[in-house]
């Protein structure tokens, strides 16, 4: 676990540094070329850097567990920072799209193609390298923060590649005598990039919001949790089992109400604590970072859902 934590932090630091460097380079090339597509790419990278700093802090907070200020820990900070990151990218995309559409209807923009092509080549190489690197870090650590970061770098790499291809097309247009269309290349690229980049941050934001609203994870996860618990409770005369699962980021929170016969007798509290420990260990085999609350009761009313079950498995 300690190695995974170190790997996660290392990946996040590398990602933030790369995003900052590309953002600064993008702003410099925008000043030289006047290309809004480069400005958009640079803003994406600077936004990744800013949110990357928050991501590093959240990764540190997640290791603290619970305290007096946050009695349930910092798990919900993880989807929060992913949601903010997604919203920031969406906001930049919308503003860039509006500006590009306006430019298309007002004659386009002239840009310095040579410098723009150089930037596209540099940015594409760096972004694809970072996308592959972050995917490796994400697989090693199973960190949702790094998974989101890897997805962002894929979007960033696709944008940089599109920018490079588009600016190369300016040379083609000039070579075939269609110079009058070259001012429309930059705003057209921005429109395409803005539309194409909406899906990943959109999904990221939606997932983060759903996690913050305590929506249950996919059925596959809930069924796996319920199956594991049934196996751990097989030696008890269980009359009902109510399982609730939420998963903010990497933390899987499981609340279980075990309904037993009213005349059931236990050898002592140690017996129930042993069952809890056994269940937690089994759940952690399927997913590291499980928080388990297991309640034993003779009255099913304590565990039954108040309304139609959403994310609740009762049996």
N, C-alpha and C positions, 0 to 999 in steps of 0.2 A: 504493500500500500504506500509506504514512504517513497519508493522508487516511482510509482505512478504519480504521486503528488509533485515530485521533483520534475518529472518529465512534462507534466501539465504546465507547470510554471515556466519551464524552459521554452516550451512551444509557444506559450502566450507572449513571452518577452520577445522572442524572435519575430513573431507575427507583428507585434506592435512596432518594433524597430523598423521592419521592412515597410510597413504601411506609412510610417512617418517619413522615411527616406523617399519613397515613391511620391508621396504627397508634395513634398518640397520640390522634388524634381519636376513634377507635373506643373506646379505653379510657375516655376522658372521657364519651362517650355511654353506655357500659355502666354507669358509675357513676350516671348520671342515670336511665336507663330500667330497669336490671336485666335487660336482654334478653340471653340467652346467645347468640343469633344474632349480635348485635353484638359480643359478646366473641369469638366464633369468627372473625368477619371481622377484628377488630382483631389477634388473634393471628396470623392468616394474614399480615397486612401486616407485622407486626413480624418474623415469621420470614423474609419476603422481604427485609426490610432487613438482617437479620443475615447471611443468605447472600449478599446483594448486596455486602457489604463483602468477603467472601471471593472473590466473583466478580471484583471489581475487582483484587484482588491477583493472582488467577490470570491475568487478562488481561495484567497487567504481566509476570508470569513467562514467559508464552508468547513474549514478544518477545525474551527473553534467549538462546534457543537452548540448546545443551548446555554443561555445565561439568564441573568435577571431581566435584562432589557428585552431579549428575544427568547422567551421560554420554550418556543418550538424550533429554535435554531434559525439558521440563515438560508435554508433550502430555497425559499421563494425568491431570494435575491437573484438566483441563477436564471429563471425564466424572465425576471424583470429586466436584467441587463440585455438578454437576447431580444426581448421585445423592443427596448429602446433602440438597440442597434438596427433592427429591422425598420422601425419607424423613421429613423434618421435617413437611412438609404432611400426609403420610399419618398420622403420629403424632398431630398435632393433630386431624385428622378422626376418628380412632378414639376418642380421649378425649372429644371433643364428642358423638359419636354415643352413647357409653355413658351420659353424663350426661343426654342428652335422652330416651333410652328410659326411664331411671329416673324422670324428671320426668313423662312421660306416664302412668306407672302410679301416680303419687302426687299427682294433681290438677292438674298443669301449673304455670304461673308467670304471675303478673300483671305486666304491664309498662306503662310510660308510652308509649302509642301515638304521641302527637303528636311527641315528641322522636325516637322510633324512626323515624318516617316521614321526618323531616328528615335524619337520618343516612343513611337508605337513599338518599335523593335525592342527597345530596352524594357519597356513596361511589360510587354508580352512574355519575354523571357523570365523576368523576375516573378511575375504573377503565377505563371504555370509552375515554376519551381516551388513557390510557396504553397500553391494548392496541393501539390504532391507531398510536400514535406508535412503540411498540417494534417493530411489524411493519414500519414504514417503515425504521427503523434496521437491523433484521435483514436486509431486502432489500438495503440499500445496502452492508452490510459482509459479508454471508454468514457472520456469526459464530454458531456454535452456542450460545454463551452468551446472545446476544440472542434467538435463536430460542426457547430455553427460557424466557427472561424474558417474551417476548411470549405464550407459551402460558400462563404463570402469570397474567399480567394478564387474559387471556380468562377463565380460571377465576374469578379474583377478581371480574371484572365481572359474570359470571353469578351468582355468589353474592350480590353486593350488590344486583343487580336482583331476585333471588328474595326477599331480605330486604325490600326496598321493597314488592313486590307483596303479600307476606304481611302486613306491618304495615298496609297499606291495607285488607286484608280484615277487620282488627279493627273498623275503622269501619263496614264493611258489616254485620258480624255485630251490632254494637251498634244499627245503624239498623233492623234487621229483628227486633229483640228476642231475639236468640240470644246474649246476654251470657255465658251459662254456658259457652260453647265458647271464649271468647276466651283463657282461660289455657292452652289447648292449642295455640294458634297458634305461639308461640315455640319450644317443643320440637319441634313437627312440622316447622317450617322447618329447625331444626338437623339433624334426622334426614335430611331430603331433601337439604340442602346437603352434609352429610357424605358421603352415598352418591354424590351427583352429582360431587363433587370428587375422588373416588378415582381415576377413570380416567386423567386427565392426569398427575398426579404418579406414578401407578403405572407408566404407560408410560415416563415419563422415567427413573424409577429402574431399570426393567428394561433399558432401552437403555444406561444408564450402566454398570450391572453387566456387561452383555455386552461393552461396549467395554473395561472394565477387565480382563476375562478373555480379551482378545485374540480375540474372535469376529470372523470376517471380515465385511466390509460386504455389502450385497445383491449378488446375482449380476450385476445390471446394471453396477455399478461394477467388479466383477472382470473382466467381459468387456470393458469399455471399456479398462481398463488393459492387459489381455493383447493386445487388438487393436492398441493404440498401440505396444506393445513389439514386436510382430511386424513392424509396418511399419518401425520404426526399425532392426530387425535383418535386414531383407530382403536386404541385400547380403552377408550371411554365410551359410556353409553350416551352418545350425543343425540339429542332429540331435535336440535336445530342449530344451524350455523349461519351467521350473518357476517359477511366479509365486505369491508369497504377499503378501496385502494385509490390513492391519488399518487401522482409522481411529478412533483415539481423539480425539473432538472434531473439530476442523478439520484435524488433521494426518493426511495419508495416508501411511502407511509401506509401501513396496514393496520386497520382496526378490526378486531374480531370479537364477536359476541358468541360465546359457546353456551348453548342451552342444554342443561343437564337435568335429570329427574330430581324432583324436590327432596326425595329421600336418599340422594346420592351422598355417600360418606367419603371423606378424604382422610388420608393418614396424617395430614398436616399441611400447612402452607408450603412447606418445602416441596411437596408433590406437585402442586400447581406451578410453582416457580420452575421446577424441573421441566414441566411440559412447555412452559414459555421459552425456556432456554433452548430446548430441543427444536421447537418450531422456528425460532429466530435463526438458529444455525442452518436449518434446512432451507429457509427462505434466502439466506445469504449465499447459498450455493448457486442459486439461480440469478441473483443480482446483488452485487456488493452495495452496502449503504442502505440497509433496511431499518426502518423504525417500526417496532411492533408494539401495539397495545392489545392485550388479550384479556377479555373480561369473561368470567364464568358466572352464570346466572341460572335460576330455575324459571324465571319469568321471561318469555320471548318478547314481551313488550319493550324490554330494555334495548333489544337489538333490532327489532323489526323497523323497516323504513316508515317514516311518517306519511310520506306521499308515494306516488309511483316510483319504483326504484330506478335511479339513474346512477349507474356505476356501482350498484349494490348487488351482491349475490347472496340471496337468502335461501337456506335449505335446511 
